[in-house]
Amino acid sequence: MTRILHIHFGKEGGAERFFVSLCQALHDRGIEQHFLIRPGRSWLSEVQQLGTVRQVHYPRIWLVRKWLAAWVRRLEKRWCPDAIIAWMPKATTLLPASSKAARLIRLGDYPRHVKHFRNCDCIVTNTPDIPNRLRDLGWDKPVKVISNFPRTGETGGEAPIISFNQNLFVVCGVGRFVKLKGFDTLIKAVALLPDVGLCLVGDGEERIALETLASNLGIADRVMITGWVSDPTKWLASTDVACVTSTHETLGNVVLEAWLCNVPVISTPTLGPSWLLAEQKSGILLDNHSPEKLAKAIARLRDDPALRDQLIAQGATKLKKEFSRDSIVDAYLSAIDTHKSKELGL
């Protein structure tokens, strides 16, 4: 039976949602897993169902980090994992200098340097552009592109209630409320469309600023903010259009989740969604980040049900072909087998 040790010091967000989904998918394949994660995560109970969990903060003090790395080596010797996967660059500092296990790091964003990766056998990235950055930084070892799949099985059940004082065409934005997500652009676009409502699924440091903006633009009664939810797909599935307004988005899980939920997508020209929507058959890709362009695209989908149906169908087809749960899990297991065999000299 294959065994995987995950070292993960992430917090909360789409990357963490995918991590849990992938681990659940690996569990369903009969993979044994052990977890080293940051304490107090909202998804702790989910991974506890999948294997043994140890909670610890990432040690910034070198001596403490050396002690934790020694704990990883002892666990490896005792448990004999087939792979050790580091999630995020700093987790790689705990990888053993030599190992029979495949030592992988999974990158969901562009690294600033590669000095922490010396003990990695292979870097896994979720988009085809990150390898370009790695090569520019001097990385000359294997890189494998394995993208994400959306969470499945969570759009069923009772849908949440999205209600406004009038019958509105509802658009949706999903993610942490930080500036780079561009939710202020989405609010400004909705302000230009009197018959459109907005459901923002998430929470974060920009929430008060976004609420103030909606109030100042006179559309507070057309903007609904859910706060942090464990299952954003149920909210997404209850709306008419998903909008990605980020100025930086390495992949864009929301696009995959919208395709899963049969919701058409509009996106600003940011890296990840630009790759996903390159052919513009499975969504509308804007050429700039202006509220006016976004409002025009929303109005176009509002007024053209046939176009909405076409984008939904194309998105579902692309999701099944390129981003299915089984194909992504197969790719991870193949990477593990490849680099374990290299380490063993087979």
Buried (B, 14 or more C-beta within 10 A) or exposed (E): EBBBBBBBBBEBBBBBBBBBBBBBBBBEEEBBBBBBBBEEBEBBEBBEEBBBBBEEEBBEEEEEBEEBBEEBBEBBEEEEBBBBBBBBBBBBBBBBEEBBBBBBBBBBBBBEEBEBBEBBBBBBBBBEBBBEBBEEBEBEEBBBBBBBBBBBEBBEEEEBEBEBEEEBBBBBBBBBBBBBBBBBBBBBBBBBBEEBBBBBBBBBEBBEEBBEBBEEBEBBEBBBBBEEBEBBBBBBBBBBBBBBBBEEBBBBBBBBBBBBBBBBBBBBBBBBBBBBBEEEEBBBBBEEBBBEBBBBBBBEBBEEEEEBEBBBBBBBEBBEEEBBBEBBBEBBBEBBBBBBEEBEEE
